[in-house]
Every structure is written in C-alpha cells, then in structure tokens.
Amino acid sequence: HFAGVLRAKGLPADTQASMILTCPPYHSLEAYGGDSKIDLSMMPYDDFRERYAKLLANATSLLKRHHVAVTVIGNTRDANGAMRDLHGLTKASLEKAGNVLYADAILETALASAPMRAGKQMKAAAKLVGTHQNVVVSCRDAPLNTQLCAQYGIRPAGA
C-alpha cells in the first residue's frame, strides 16, 4: 500500500520518512464500512491484533533511523464490556517491530457531553467515561538524544 502511495506522489519506492503521525482505527469503536477482509474496524479482534501489529511494523519500517512515529490511540471494550488494551498493544507492536519507546503521553479531549453521560453510564454498566487518548512516541531502531537532535536540525519551537 505504501509503495503505491509513494509512486502516486512521484517519489521513489525507497523514500524514507522523518516522521509518521497516525490515529489508527480503535478496532470496532467506529465502523468504516469497508471490506471485512481489510477493514480493521470490521475484523474479529484476534485478526485485528495481528493486522494492526503488521500495519505498525510496515509503517515504521519507512522511518529513517532515530526518527519518530507518533500514534494516538485509546482503549476500547468488547461486546461484554471487558477492556481491550489497544494502548498496550500499540506499545508492544511498535517494540516488536524494532522501535524504541520514547514518550508516552495523555491527550486530554474535550469533556463535551461526558459529564451528562457519566451518571447514566456508571449506573448502566459501572464504567467510567473516558476523556483522554494515549499518545505513544517511538523512535526507529534507537532513541533520539541531544547530539542527534542537533545533527538532524531538530529544535524546540521558537528556538
């Protein structure tokens, strides 16, 4: 898939990325209405886990050494209400693919209707209302350091 995208953009097939930013499907949380053989949101969870790990491995293989992938992800629940740890799956899959975990952060999302849903959700299913997503930052092969940042021209905003 990525090779086709590169060709369509007129780039060589061996082009490497400096950064990848992704917010992949949270398994079945949203339906994308695609082909169940390739649409991650429609796959049984075991198939999803395998394909998701492969997707992360393929995407991060396009990174230059030391460069970063940022993945925004959140946990979901199965049909019985049990938590599915997509955050943990993401970190484990990135590490297995040869990436080094560099940072793990929380992205606070707007409360919007969360306060109105909280009481009803707690009574109905004894579950907290989520108001964040996880941000996993990994580096290809080895982590960045101050010397490498200087070498690659990476500097804080405004510097």
BAFI-3210 file (N, C-alpha, C; in Angstrom, 3 decimals, decimal comma, padded with zeros to 6 digits):
// residues 159
n [1|2|3|4|5|6|7|8|9|10|11|12|13|14|15|16|17|18|19|20|21|22|23|24|25|26|27|28|29|30|31|32|33|34|35|36|37|38|39|40|41|42|43|44|45|46|47|48|49|50|51|52|53|54|55|56|57|58|59|60|61|62|63|64|65|66|67|68|69|70|71|72|73|74|75|76|77|78|79|80|81|82|83|84|85|86|87|88|89|90|91|92|93|94|95|96|97|98|99|100|101|102|103|104|105|106|107|108|109|110|111|112|113|114|115|116|117|118|119|120|121|122|123|124|125|126|127|128|129|130|131|132|133|134|135|136|137|138|139|140|141|142|143|144|145|146|147|148|149|150|151|152|153|154|155|156|157|158|159]
n.u [000,829|001,868|003,985|002,592|001,337|003,581|004,551|002,385|002,667|004,900|007,330|010,393|010,403|011,959|011,858|012,257|010,724|010,669|009,022|006,130|002,735|-000,068|-003,454|-004,847|-007,596|-009,740|-010,223|-013,338|-014,699|-015,542|-017,348|-016,201|-017,173|-015,986|-014,335|-014,518|-012,306|-010,088|-010,620|-009,870|-011,648|-013,733|-012,912|-012,593|-011,404|-008,903|-007,840|-007,688|-005,720|-003,414|-003,208|-003,090|-000,667|001,043|000,538|001,560|004,250|004,949|004,510|006,304|008,673|009,312|010,499|013,316|016,377|016,395|014,304|010,874|007,721|004,444|001,723|-001,647|-003,953|-006,616|-008,167|-010,596|-013,729|-014,916|-017,779|-018,914|-018,189|-015,627|-012,387|-010,293|-006,985|-005,706|-003,792|-001,628|-001,213|-000,393|002,089|003,540|003,514|004,906|007,429|008,106|008,423|010,843|011,158|011,904|010,487|009,774|008,348|005,389|002,298|-000,589|-003,446|-005,672|-009,101|-011,919|-014,452|-017,136|-020,059|-019,500|-019,821|-022,625|-023,164|-021,873|-023,120|-025,304|-023,929|-022,367|-024,332|-025,624|-023,594|-021,422|-019,076|-016,408|-016,421|-014,495|-012,089|-009,828|-007,044|-004,343|-000,977|001,546|004,941|007,511|010,831|012,661|014,670|016,695|016,781|016,286|018,679|020,313|022,559|021,961|019,593|020,610|022,232|020,286|018,895|016,736|014,857|013,562|010,336|010,343|013,006]
n.v [-001,197|001,304|001,666|002,044|004,500|006,157|005,977|007,135|009,727|010,396|009,731|007,988|004,423|003,710|005,786|007,392|008,231|011,091|011,426|009,865|010,216|008,997|007,942|005,306|002,968|002,256|-000,519|-001,886|000,402|002,490|002,257|001,770|000,823|-000,697|-003,312|-006,374|-008,001|-006,393|-004,086|-002,840|-002,180|-003,924|-006,486|-009,655|-009,609|-010,962|-011,229|-008,521|-007,656|-008,933|-007,873|-005,137|-004,924|-005,649|-003,569|-001,349|-002,145|-002,201|000,500|001,906|000,888|002,473|004,659|006,860|006,019|006,565|008,381|009,506|007,978|008,836|007,808|008,008|006,713|004,842|002,910|000,258|-001,521|-004,914|-006,819|-007,690|-005,836|-005,896|-004,493|-003,651|-003,498|-001,396|000,551|-000,680|-002,769|-001,305|-000,218|-002,601|-003,750|-001,840|-001,974|-004,667|-004,442|-003,249|-000,708|001,885|002,767|006,091|008,219|008,580|009,785|011,662|012,718|015,053|015,131|017,073|017,669|017,824|016,102|014,373|014,798|014,692|012,116|010,515|009,731|008,142|006,173|005,003|003,939|002,132|000,417|000,408|001,805|004,080|007,289|007,948|010,490|011,026|010,323|008,154|008,985|007,691|007,757|006,713|005,721|004,884|002,101|003,254|005,548|009,155|011,673|014,500|015,169|013,891|015,258|017,828|017,188|016,415|018,744|019,223|021,100|022,849|024,473|027,832|028,167]
n.w [000,000|000,884|-000,896|-003,274|-002,722|-002,523|-005,176|-006,542|-005,728|-007,034|-005,907|-005,111|-004,529|-002,356|-000,582|002,544|005,655|007,836|009,926|011,267|011,715|013,200|013,694|014,223|013,442|016,206|016,711|016,759|017,429|015,760|012,740|009,520|007,212|005,200|003,336|004,918|004,977|004,845|006,283|009,304|011,347|011,135|011,587|013,340|016,733|017,262|014,666|014,050|015,914|014,930|012,285|012,858|014,257|012,177|010,380|011,844|011,963|009,217|008,519|010,233|009,320|007,245|008,287|008,792|010,446|013,934|013,768|014,297|015,210|015,839|017,570|018,076|020,247|021,780|024,370|023,973|024,279|024,535|023,311|025,680|027,506|028,542|028,915|026,198|025,634|023,743|023,849|025,204|023,368|021,149|022,020|022,510|019,941|018,437|019,658|019,086|016,379|016,132|017,117|019,470|022,484|023,215|024,311|026,266|026,425|027,555|025,892|026,491|025,944|024,841|027,253|026,547|026,182|028,251|031,135|031,305|030,459|032,284|034,819|033,935|032,475|034,466|036,177|034,434|033,465|035,150|034,434|033,837|032,209|029,469|028,911|027,499|025,283|024,385|023,653|021,910|021,450|019,421|018,452|015,537|015,601|017,459|020,232|020,045|020,938|022,523|020,938|018,484|017,825|017,324|015,129|013,229|012,980|014,624|016,786|019,666|019,450|018,408|018,931]
ca.u [000,000|002,696|004,741|001,659|001,167|004,817|004,561|001,362|003,196|006,106|008,501|010,998|009,872|012,795|011,759|012,081|010,028|011,259|008,030|004,829|001,696|-001,236|-004,515|-005,472|-008,915|-009,818|-010,924|-014,732|-015,331|-016,209|-017,481|-015,782|-017,969|-015,161|-014,258|-014,175|-011,009|-009,011|-011,040|-009,556|-012,789|-014,717|-012,282|-012,585|-010,317|-007,616|-007,354|-007,336|-004,439|-002,348|-003,109|-002,681|000,777|001,704|000,411|002,540|005,595|005,170|004,594|007,530|009,840|009,589|011,190|014,766|016,873|016,246|013,170|009,768|006,328|003,525|000,472|-002,712|-004,786|-007,377|-008,678|-011,997|-014,320|-015,542|-019,239|-019,297|-017,763|-014,244|-011,456|-009,274|-005,856|-005,061|-002,608|-000,569|-000,966|000,377|003,480|004,167|003,679|005,984|008,695|008,364|008,808|012,178|011,110|012,182|009,525|010,468|007,483|004,021|001,612|-002,050|-004,080|-006,985|-010,107|-012,963|-015,453|-018,371|-021,209|-019,051|-020,488|-024,031|-023,206|-021,168|-024,040|-026,051|-023,009|-021,962|-025,476|-025,944|-022,528|-020,338|-017,871|-016,054|-016,444|-013,142|-011,921|-008,455|-006,460|-002,923|-000,070|002,758|006,011|008,597|011,910|013,116|015,950|017,366|016,163|016,951|019,341|020,626|023,508|021,244|018,678|021,433|022,656|019,146|018,251|015,512|014,998|012,273|009,641|010,782|014,463]
ca.v [000,000|002,498|001,810|002,633|005,913|006,841|006,059|008,101|011,062|010,588|009,528|006,664|003,401|003,598|007,018|007,189|009,324|011,668|011,293|009,298|010,562|008,186|007,679|004,157|002,565|001,687|-001,760|-001,779|001,583|003,169|001,422|002,485|000,299|-001,238|-004,758|-007,003|-008,670|-005,419|-003,008|-003,221|-001,974|-004,984|-007,794|-010,232|-008,963|-011,641|-010,823|-007,107|-007,540|-009,353|-006,911|-003,856|-005,028|-005,648|-002,214|-000,508|-002,571|-001,734|001,961|002,390|000,464|003,570|005,744|006,936|005,616|007,542|009,272|009,174|007,676|009,269|007,073|008,392|005,507|004,712|001,563|000,007|-002,633|-005,955|-006,843|-007,958|-004,718|-006,031|-003,544|-004,103|-002,602|-001,005|001,319|-001,671|-003,462|-000,385|-000,173|-003,914|-003,936|-000,958|-002,549|-005,889|-004,032|-002,646|000,692|002,122|003,698|007,342|009,003|008,085|010,942|011,682|013,806|015,302|015,506|017,939|016,964|017,820|015,529|013,386|014,954|014,277|010,676|009,806|009,082|007,098|005,087|004,328|003,140|001,066|-000,548|000,594|002,182|005,489|007,923|008,335|011,855|011,181|009,329|007,975|009,363|006,874|008,217|005,739|006,032|003,742|001,469|003,785|006,825|010,433|012,306|015,891|015,216|013,545|016,358|018,872|016,673|016,397|020,052|019,210|022,020|023,255|025,555|029,167|028,223]
ca.w [000,000|000,988|-002,139|-004,236|-002,364|-002,912|-006,646|-006,946|-005,424|-007,832|-005,058|-005,251|-003,625|-001,157|000,198|003,982|006,335|009,038|010,996|010,935|012,686|012,870|014,661|013,559|013,953|017,550|016,414|016,328|018,013|014,657|011,541|008,324|006,116|004,127|003,119|006,204|004,873|005,008|007,176|010,686|012,250|010,939|011,807|014,686|017,477|017,067|013,341|014,185|016,622|014,018|011,186|013,427|014,508|010,868|009,866|012,539|011,538|007,846|008,504|010,873|008,535|006,317|009,001|008,877|011,766|015,020|013,569|015,189|014,889|016,884|017,410|019,011|020,382|023,022|024,627|023,642|025,035|023,720|023,404|027,068|028,339|029,004|028,308|025,249|025,869|022,496|024,224|025,441|022,104|020,305|022,502|022,286|018,496|017,996|020,139|018,329|015,028|016,147|017,550|020,878|023,065|023,528|025,191|026,397|026,975|027,571|025,172|027,080|024,962|025,381|028,058|025,767|026,891|029,249|032,438|031,218|030,253|033,357|035,767|033,234|032,128|035,698|036,629|033,483|033,194|036,116|033,682|033,786|030,897|029,078|028,394|027,019|024,405|024,655|022,571|022,022|020,565|019,344|017,515|014,741|015,963|018,653|020,592|019,830|022,069|022,227|019,824|017,257|017,512|016,696|013,825|012,319|012,937|015,428|017,917|020,237|018,766|018,793|019,172]
c.u [000,871|003,510|003,860|001,433|002,393|004,881|003,579|001,826|004,473|007,393|009,084|010,462|010,679|012,805|011,538|011,488|010,825|010,319|006,768|003,881|000,450|-002,200|-005,333|-006,846|-008,811|-010,668|-012,346|-015,452|-016,099|-016,271|-017,124|-016,481|-017,181|-015,288|-013,769|-012,837|-009,847|-009,345|-010,844|-010,755|-013,826|-014,174|-012,555|-011,328|-008,960|-007,013|-006,906|-005,954|-003,268|-002,136|-002,639|-001,178|001,546|001,667|001,441|003,962|005,898|005,348|005,914|008,789|010,223|010,363|012,704|015,166|016,801|015,002|011,904|008,448|005,503|002,188|-000,495|-003,691|-005,541|-007,861|-010,145|-012,508|-014,886|-017,055|-019,741|-018,887|-016,349|-013,340|-010,506|-008,164|-005,124|-003,807|-001,420|-000,203|-000,115|001,840|004,199|004,443|004,814|007,342|009,063|008,859|010,158|012,212|011,363|011,145|010,268|009,672|006,092|003,256|000,100|-002,507|-005,476|-007,941|-011,186|-013,993|-016,765|-019,520|-020,804|-019,718|-021,946|-024,150|-022,683|-022,103|-024,783|-025,145|-022,581|-023,102|-025,720|-024,856|-021,337|-019,010|-017,670|-016,185|-015,019|-013,097|-010,476|-008,140|-004,984|-002,126|001,238|003,759|007,122|009,612|012,333|014,513|016,574|016,786|016,989|017,677|019,727|021,548|022,809|020,264|019,428|021,838|021,525|018,436|016,930|015,743|013,620|011,648|010,130|012,283|015,215]
c.v [001,258|002,742|002,444|004,114|006,703|007,029|007,118|009,537|011,365|010,422|008,136|005,700|003,290|004,885|006,689|008,438|009,815|011,510|010,651|009,679|009,798|008,085|006,544|003,826|001,927|000,422|-001,470|-000,545|002,389|002,216|002,265|001,953|-000,249|-002,743|-005,420|-007,749|-007,701|-004,277|-003,444|-003,124|-003,094|-006,375|-008,328|-009,731|-009,645|-011,293|-009,370|-006,951|-007,863|-008,319|-005,548|-003,849|-004,978|-004,252|-001,282|-000,855|-002,054|-000,223|002,437|001,908|001,530|004,712|005,670|006,514|006,803|008,421|008,674|008,833|008,104|008,586|007,507|007,221|005,550|003,290|001,472|-001,124|-003,666|-005,924|-007,084|-006,851|-004,818|-005,087|-004,259|-003,063|-002,275|-000,173|000,372|-002,420|-002,598|-000,374|-001,488|-004,143|-003,070|-001,508|-003,797|-005,570|-003,315|-001,180|000,771|003,111|004,917|008,208|008,384|009,190|010,748|012,913|013,969|015,734|016,342|017,112|016,825|017,244|014,533|013,575|014,495|012,756|009,891|009,059|007,919|005,900|004,309|003,442|001,936|-000,003|-000,452|000,902|003,687|006,003|008,381|009,744|012,093|010,102|009,231|008,374|008,614|007,375|007,179|006,204|004,763|003,333|001,949|005,164|008,039|010,849|013,715|016,016|014,911|014,647|017,493|018,447|016,739|017,744|020,108|020,115|022,414|024,393|026,897|029,279|028,555]
c.w [000,000|-000,280|-003,213|-003,983|-002,797|-004,431|-007,131|-006,717|-006,213|-007,042|-005,279|-004,198|-002,339|-000,323|001,664|004,610|007,538|010,228|010,437|012,067|012,290|014,045|014,054|014,138|015,342|017,492|016,003|016,880|016,963|013,478|010,325|007,083|004,949|003,991|004,406|006,152|005,086|005,967|008,624|011,611|012,160|011,258|013,200|015,410|017,283|015,714|013,362|014,809|015,689|012,904|011,677|013,683|013,194|010,245|010,515|012,121|010,134|007,787|009,088|010,154|007,514|006,970|008,825|010,289|012,727|014,874|014,187|014,519|016,095|016,612|018,499|019,056|021,716|023,172|024,216|024,519|024,068|023,957|024,820|028,021|028,878|028,222|027,352|025,278|024,560|022,747|024,435|024,174|021,180|020,727|022,231|020,799|017,953|018,422|019,337|016,919|014,991|016,510|019,048|021,393|023,581|024,488|025,178|027,112|026,919|026,795|025,762|025,977|025,637|026,160|027,303|026,600|027,981|030,610|032,428|031,090|031,451|034,298|035,138|032,925|033,369|036,213|035,733|033,396|034,142|035,423|033,743|032,352|030,582|028,514|027,968|025,986|024,784|023,420|022,807|020,984|020,600|018,312|016,800|015,189|017,273|018,957|020,186|021,096|021,632|021,011|018,495|016,852|016,825|015,285|012,808|012,213|013,667|016,630|018,427|019,438|019,296|019,015|017,892]
res [h|f|a|g|v|l|r|a|k|g|l|p|a|d|t|q|a|s|m|i|l|t|c|p|p|y|h|s|l|e|a|y|g|g|d|s|k|i|d|l|s|m|m|p|y|d|d|f|r|e|r|y|a|k|l|l|a|n|a|t|s|l|l|k|r|h|h|v|a|v|t|v|i|g|n|t|r|d|a|n|g|a|m|r|d|l|h|g|l|t|k|a|s|l|e|k|a|g|n|v|l|y|a|d|a|i|l|e|t|a|l|a|s|a|p|m|r|a|g|k|q|m|k|a|a|a|k|l|v|g|t|h|q|n|v|v|v|s|c|r|d|a|p|l|n|t|q|l|c|a|q|y|g|i|r|p|a|g|a]
***
